[in-house]
Amino acid sequence: MEKLFRIIEITSELAYDIASKEYITHFHDFEELIIVSEGSLTHYIDFNVEVLKASWFSL
């Protein structure tokens, strides 16, 4: 049975590894939930660039 979801922690080492490679344009047939807990990241989706920043606020 296929997993319903998976959690991936993007460490500094993994981020540098991902950034050092070239990727061809592709798409995913699933949804992604990205939670940025500190710093920021650049996410490329649907041919657009989105900069995601950690933001903490209290309700």
Distance bins in CASP14 RR format, pairs under 12 A and 6 or more apart:
PFRMAT RR
TARGET T0000
AUTHOR 0000-0000-0000
RMODE 2
METHOD distances of the structure
MODEL  1
2 30 0 0 0 0 0 1 0 0 0 0 0
3 30 0 0 0 0 0 1 0 0 0 0 0
4 30 0 0 0 0 0 1 0 0 0 0 0
4 31 0 0 0 0 0 1 0 0 0 0 0
5 30 0 0 0 0 1 0 0 0 0 0 0
5 31 0 0 0 0 1 0 0 0 0 0 0
5 32 0 0 0 0 0 1 0 0 0 0 0
5 33 0 0 0 0 1 0 0 0 0 0 0
6 30 0 0 0 0 0 1 0 0 0 0 0
6 32 0 0 0 0 0 1 0 0 0 0 0
6 33 0 0 0 0 0 1 0 0 0 0 0
7 32 0 0 0 0 0 1 0 0 0 0 0
7 33 0 0 0 0 1 0 0 0 0 0 0
7 34 0 0 0 0 0 1 0 0 0 0 0
7 35 0 0 0 0 1 0 0 0 0 0 0
8 14 0 0 0 0 1 0 0 0 0 0 0
8 15 0 0 0 0 0 1 0 0 0 0 0
8 18 0 0 0 0 0 1 0 0 0 0 0
8 32 0 0 0 0 0 1 0 0 0 0 0
8 33 0 0 0 0 0 1 0 0 0 0 0
8 34 0 0 0 0 1 0 0 0 0 0 0
8 35 0 0 0 0 0 1 0 0 0 0 0
9 15 0 0 0 0 0 1 0 0 0 0 0
9 34 0 0 0 0 0 1 0 0 0 0 0
9 35 0 0 0 0 0 1 0 0 0 0 0
9 36 0 0 0 0 0 1 0 0 0 0 0
9 37 0 0 0 0 1 0 0 0 0 0 0
9 38 0 0 0 0 0 1 0 0 0 0 0
10 16 0 0 0 0 0 1 0 0 0 0 0
10 17 0 0 0 0 1 0 0 0 0 0 0
10 18 1 0 0 1 0 0 0 0 0 0 0
10 19 0 0 0 0 0 1 0 0 0 0 0
10 34 0 0 0 0 1 0 0 0 0 0 0
10 35 0 0 0 0 0 1 0 0 0 0 0
10 36 0 0 0 0 1 0 0 0 0 0 0
10 37 0 0 0 0 0 1 0 0 0 0 0
10 38 0 0 0 0 0 1 0 0 0 0 0
10 39 0 0 0 0 0 1 0 0 0 0 0
10 40 0 0 0 0 0 1 0 0 0 0 0
10 41 1 0 0 1 0 0 0 0 0 0 0
10 42 0 0 0 0 0 1 0 0 0 0 0
10 43 0 0 0 0 0 1 0 0 0 0 0
10 52 0 0 0 0 0 1 0 0 0 0 0
11 17 0 0 0 0 1 0 0 0 0 0 0
11 18 0 0 0 0 0 1 0 0 0 0 0
11 38 0 0 0 0 0 1 0 0 0 0 0
12 18 0 0 0 0 0 1 0 0 0 0 0
12 19 0 0 0 0 0 1 0 0 0 0 0
12 38 0 0 0 0 0 1 0 0 0 0 0
12 39 0 0 0 0 0 1 0 0 0 0 0
12 41 0 0 0 0 0 1 0 0 0 0 0
13 19 0 0 0 0 0 1 0 0 0 0 0
13 20 0 0 0 0 0 1 0 0 0 0 0
14 20 0 0 0 0 0 1 0 0 0 0 0
14 21 0 0 0 0 0 1 0 0 0 0 0
14 41 0 0 0 0 0 1 0 0 0 0 0
15 21 0 0 0 0 0 1 0 0 0 0 0
15 36 0 0 0 0 0 1 0 0 0 0 0
15 39 0 0 0 0 0 1 0 0 0 0 0
15 40 0 0 0 0 0 1 0 0 0 0 0
15 41 1 0 0 1 0 0 0 0 0 0 0
15 42 0 0 0 0 0 1 0 0 0 0 0
15 43 0 0 0 0 0 1 0 0 0 0 0
18 41 0 0 0 0 1 0 0 0 0 0 0
18 42 0 0 0 0 0 1 0 0 0 0 0
18 43 0 0 0 0 0 1 0 0 0 0 0
18 44 0 0 0 0 0 1 0 0 0 0 0
19 41 0 0 0 0 0 1 0 0 0 0 0
19 42 0 0 0 0 1 0 0 0 0 0 0
19 44 0 0 0 0 0 1 0 0 0 0 0
23 44 0 0 0 0 1 0 0 0 0 0 0
24 44 0 0 0 0 0 1 0 0 0 0 0
25 44 0 0 0 0 1 0 0 0 0 0 0
25 45 0 0 0 0 0 1 0 0 0 0 0
25 46 0 0 0 0 0 1 0 0 0 0 0
25 47 1 0 0 1 0 0 0 0 0 0 0
25 48 0 0 0 0 0 1 0 0 0 0 0
26 44 0 0 0 0 0 1 0 0 0 0 0
26 45 0 0 0 0 0 1 0 0 0 0 0
26 46 0 0 0 0 0 1 0 0 0 0 0
26 47 0 0 0 0 0 1 0 0 0 0 0
27 44 0 0 0 0 0 1 0 0 0 0 0
27 45 0 0 0 0 1 0 0 0 0 0 0
27 46 0 0 0 0 1 0 0 0 0 0 0
27 47 0 0 0 0 1 0 0 0 0 0 0
28 43 0 0 0 0 0 1 0 0 0 0 0
28 44 0 0 0 0 0 1 0 0 0 0 0
28 45 0 0 0 0 1 0 0 0 0 0 0
28 46 0 0 0 0 0 1 0 0 0 0 0
31 45 0 0 0 0 0 1 0 0 0 0 0
32 43 0 0 0 0 1 0 0 0 0 0 0
32 44 0 0 0 0 0 1 0 0 0 0 0
32 45 0 0 0 0 1 0 0 0 0 0 0
32 46 0 0 0 0 0 1 0 0 0 0 0
32 50 0 0 0 0 0 1 0 0 0 0 0
32 52 0 0 0 0 0 1 0 0 0 0 0
33 43 0 0 0 0 0 1 0 0 0 0 0
33 52 0 0 0 0 0 1 0 0 0 0 0
34 40 0 0 0 0 0 1 0 0 0 0 0
34 41 1 0 0 1 0 0 0 0 0 0 0
34 42 0 0 0 0 0 1 0 0 0 0 0
34 43 1 0 0 1 0 0 0 0 0 0 0
34 45 0 0 0 0 1 0 0 0 0 0 0
34 50 0 0 0 0 1 0 0 0 0 0 0
34 51 0 0 0 0 0 1 0 0 0 0 0
34 52 1 0 0 1 0 0 0 0 0 0 0
34 53 0 0 0 0 0 1 0 0 0 0 0
34 54 0 0 0 0 0 1 0 0 0 0 0
35 41 0 0 0 0 0 1 0 0 0 0 0
35 52 0 0 0 0 1 0 0 0 0 0 0
35 53 0 0 0 0 0 1 0 0 0 0 0
35 54 0 0 0 0 1 0 0 0 0 0 0
35 55 0 0 0 0 0 1 0 0 0 0 0
35 56 0 0 0 0 0 1 0 0 0 0 0
36 42 0 0 0 0 0 1 0 0 0 0 0
36 43 0 0 0 0 1 0 0 0 0 0 0
36 50 0 0 0 0 0 1 0 0 0 0 0
36 51 0 0 0 0 1 0 0 0 0 0 0
36 52 1 0 1 0 0 0 0 0 0 0 0
36 53 1 0 0 1 0 0 0 0 0 0 0
36 54 1 0 1 0 0 0 0 0 0 0 0
36 55 0 0 0 0 1 0 0 0 0 0 0
36 56 0 0 0 0 0 1 0 0 0 0 0
37 52 0 0 0 0 0 1 0 0 0 0 0
37 53 0 0 0 0 0 1 0 0 0 0 0
37 54 1 0 1 0 0 0 0 0 0 0 0
37 55 0 0 0 0 0 1 0 0 0 0 0
37 56 0 0 0 0 1 0 0 0 0 0 0
38 52 0 0 0 0 0 1 0 0 0 0 0
38 53 0 0 0 0 1 0 0 0 0 0 0
38 54 1 0 1 0 0 0 0 0 0 0 0
38 55 0 0 0 0 0 1 0 0 0 0 0
38 56 0 0 0 0 1 0 0 0 0 0 0
39 51 0 0 0 0 0 1 0 0 0 0 0
39 52 0 0 0 0 1 0 0 0 0 0 0
39 53 1 0 0 1 0 0 0 0 0 0 0
39 54 1 0 1 0 0 0 0 0 0 0 0
39 55 0 0 0 0 1 0 0 0 0 0 0
39 56 0 0 0 0 0 1 0 0 0 0 0
40 50 0 0 0 0 0 1 0 0 0 0 0
40 51 1 0 1 0 0 0 0 0 0 0 0
40 52 1 0 0 1 0 0 0 0 0 0 0
40 53 1 0 1 0 0 0 0 0 0 0 0
40 54 1 0 0 1 0 0 0 0 0 0 0
40 55 0 0 0 0 1 0 0 0 0 0 0
41 49 0 0 0 0 0 1 0 0 0 0 0
41 50 0 0 0 0 1 0 0 0 0 0 0
41 51 1 0 0 1 0 0 0 0 0 0 0
41 52 1 0 1 0 0 0 0 0 0 0 0
41 53 0 0 0 0 1 0 0 0 0 0 0
41 54 0 0 0 0 1 0 0 0 0 0 0
42 48 0 0 0 0 0 1 0 0 0 0 0
42 49 1 0 0 1 0 0 0 0 0 0 0
42 50 1 0 0 1 0 0 0 0 0 0 0
42 51 1 0 1 0 0 0 0 0 0 0 0
42 52 1 0 0 1 0 0 0 0 0 0 0
42 53 0 0 0 0 0 1 0 0 0 0 0
43 49 1 0 0 1 0 0 0 0 0 0 0
43 50 1 0 1 0 0 0 0 0 0 0 0
43 51 1 0 0 1 0 0 0 0 0 0 0
43 52 1 0 1 0 0 0 0 0 0 0 0
43 53 0 0 0 0 0 1 0 0 0 0 0
44 50 1 0 0 1 0 0 0 0 0 0 0
44 51 0 0 0 0 0 1 0 0 0 0 0
44 52 0 0 0 0 0 1 0 0 0 0 0
45 51 0 0 0 0 0 1 0 0 0 0 0
45 52 0 0 0 0 0 1 0 0 0 0 0
END
